[in-house]
C-alpha cells in the first residue's frame, strides 16, 4: 500500500470514528457563543478556585475531551451550563457556555468540542493532568451547582467521583460527605508542574445518588486549618 493510499485510509477511518462517537448521544448541547473560547499560555500565575474540577467515573484525559457528555434531568432543558477545561500546568484553558437541549431523562447530552483548534495539544495530557467542571449558569454568571461530566470510558463507574483541588499552599487536603458519613484524605499530585491544581480526591459512593450531594473540602497547612470549600452536585438523571 502506497503512502498516499495509507493516508487516505487512515483519514477515512478517523472520520468514521468521529461520526460514530457524535451519534452516540441523544443530542448535543448547543454552543451559546459564536466563538469557541480557549487559550494557550506557557507562563501563568496561580489563581482560581479551590475546587478546580469534578468528573464522574474514570479520570478524564485529553483523549476523552471530544466525548464529554452529561446526563441531565429533562427539567434542565433550555438551561445554560458552563464547561471549563484546564490543564494542571496552566498552559491550556477553555471556558464555554452551552444550552442544554430537551432529551428523555438519562439520555446523554454531548458537549461538542468540534470547534476547538487544540485537540492535538490536549492529546498530550494524561488523566491526572486535566480538570473538567460543568456549572449551571453561563460562564459570565455561574450559579454554583455542579453537573457530572462523563468522558469516553465511564462504563460501570458512575458511583465514582473525582475532585481536582488547588490546595493554595496546603500540605493536606481531605473531604467529607456528612449525608453519607464518608470522609477521606485526598492524594497530593507532586509530579510535573502543578500550577492549577495539586490534589486529587477519589470518592467511591456506596450507591447511585438520586438527590443533590454536598461535599466539604478542607485544607490544612502544617496542621493549621485553611478556609474550607463546599460544593453541591446535581444527581444524574436515572
Residue pairs with C-beta under 8 A, 6 or more apart in sequence:
1 9
18 66
21 66
21 67
21 152
22 28
22 110
22 112
24 67
24 108
24 110
25 69
25 107
25 108
25 109
25 110
26 103
26 104
26 107
26 108
26 109
27 101
27 102
27 103
27 107
27 109
27 110
28 101
28 109
28 110
28 111
28 112
29 70
29 81
29 98
29 99
29 100
29 101
29 109
29 110
29 111
29 112
30 98
30 99
30 101
31 96
31 97
31 98
31 112
31 115
32 80
32 96
32 97
32 98
32 99
32 138
33 96
33 97
35 115
36 94
36 96
36 115
36 116
37 94
37 95
37 96
38 85
38 92
38 93
38 94
38 96
38 116
38 117
38 118
39 92
39 93
39 94
40 91
40 92
40 118
40 121
41 90
41 91
41 93
42 91
44 90
44 91
44 195
45 195
46 90
46 166
46 168
46 195
46 196
48 86
48 166
48 196
49 166
49 229
50 165
50 166
50 167
50 168
50 217
50 219
50 229
51 133
51 163
51 164
51 165
51 166
51 217
51 229
51 231
52 86
52 131
52 133
52 164
52 165
52 166
52 196
52 197
53 84
53 86
53 130
53 131
53 132
53 133
53 162
53 163
53 164
53 197
54 132
54 133
54 134
54 146
54 148
54 149
54 161
54 162
54 163
54 164
54 231
54 233
55 132
55 148
55 149
55 150
55 151
55 161
55 162
56 148
56 149
56 150
56 154
56 157
56 158
56 160
56 161
56 162
56 236
57 150
57 151
57 153
57 154
57 157
57 158
57 160
58 127
58 151
58 153
58 154
58 157
58 160
59 127
59 128
59 151
59 162
60 68
60 127
60 130
60 132
60 149
60 151
60 162
61 125
61 126
61 127
61 129
61 130
61 151
62 119
62 121
62 122
62 123
62 124
62 125
62 126
62 129
62 130
63 122
63 123
63 152
64 151
64 152
64 153
65 85
65 113
65 116
65 119
65 122
65 130
65 132
65 151
66 113
66 114
66 119
66 152
67 110
67 151
67 152
68 83
68 110
68 111
68 113
68 132
68 149
68 150
68 151
69 108
69 109
69 110
69 111
69 149
69 150
70 81
70 100
70 108
70 109
70 111
70 134
70 147
70 148
70 149
70 150
71 106
71 107
71 108
71 109
71 148
71 150
71 236
71 237
72 79
72 100
72 103
72 109
72 147
72 234
72 236
72 237
73 105
73 234
73 235
73 237
74 102
74 103
74 104
74 105
74 237
76 100
76 136
77 100
77 101
77 102
77 103
78 99
78 100
78 102
79 99
79 100
79 136
80 97
80 98
80 99
80 100
80 136
80 137
80 138
81 97
81 98
81 99
81 100
81 134
81 135
81 136
81 137
81 147
82 95
82 96
82 97
82 98
82 134
82 135
82 136
82 137
82 138
82 139
82 142
83 94
83 95
83 96
83 97
83 98
83 111
83 132
83 133
83 134
83 149
84 93
84 94
84 95
84 131
84 132
84 133
84 134
84 135
84 139
85 92
85 93
85 94
85 95
85 122
85 130
85 131
85 132
86 92
86 93
86 94
86 130
86 131
86 196
86 197
87 93
87 125
87 129
87 130
87 131
87 196
88 125
88 128
88 129
88 130
88 131
88 164
88 189
88 192
88 193
88 194
88 195
88 196
88 197
88 198
89 129
89 192
89 193
89 194
89 195
89 196
90 193
90 195
90 196
92 118
92 121
92 122
92 125
94 116
94 118
95 139
96 139
97 138
97 139
97 140
98 111
100 109
101 109
103 109
105 237
105 238
106 236
106 237
106 238
107 237
108 150
111 134
111 149
113 119
116 122
122 130
128 189
128 200
129 192
131 164
131 196
131 197
132 149
133 146
133 149
134 146
134 147
134 148
134 149
135 142
135 143
135 144
135 145
135 146
135 147
136 142
136 143
136 144
136 145
136 147
136 234
137 143
137 144
144 231
144 232
145 212
145 232
145 233
145 234
146 231
146 232
146 233
146 234
147 233
147 234
148 161
148 233
148 234
148 236
150 158
158 208
158 236
159 204
159 205
159 206
159 207
159 208
160 202
160 203
160 204
160 205
161 201
161 202
161 203
161 205
161 215
161 233
162 200
162 201
162 202
162 203
163 175
163 186
163 200
163 201
163 203
163 215
163 217
164 197
164 199
164 200
165 173
165 186
165 197
165 198
165 199
165 200
165 201
165 217
165 219
166 196
166 197
166 198
166 199
167 173
167 188
167 198
167 199
167 219
168 219
168 226
169 221
169 226
170 199
170 219
170 220
170 221
170 226
171 220
171 221
171 222
172 185
172 219
172 220
172 221
173 185
173 186
173 188
173 199
173 201
173 217
173 218
173 219
173 220
174 183
174 184
174 185
174 186
174 201
174 217
174 218
175 182
175 183
175 184
175 186
175 201
175 203
175 215
175 216
175 217
175 218
176 182
176 183
176 215
176 216
176 218
177 183
177 203
177 213
177 214
177 215
177 216
178 214
178 216
179 213
179 214
180 205
180 206
180 213
182 203
182 205
182 206
184 201
184 203
186 199
186 200
186 201
186 202
186 217
187 199
187 200
187 201
187 202
188 198
188 199
189 197
189 198
189 199
189 200
190 198
201 217
203 215
205 213
208 236
208 238
209 235
210 235
210 238
211 235
212 232
212 233
212 234
212 235
213 232
213 233
213 235
214 230
214 231
214 232
214 233
215 230
215 231
215 233
216 228
216 229
216 230
217 228
217 229
217 230
217 231
218 225
218 226
218 228
219 225
219 226
219 227
219 228
220 226
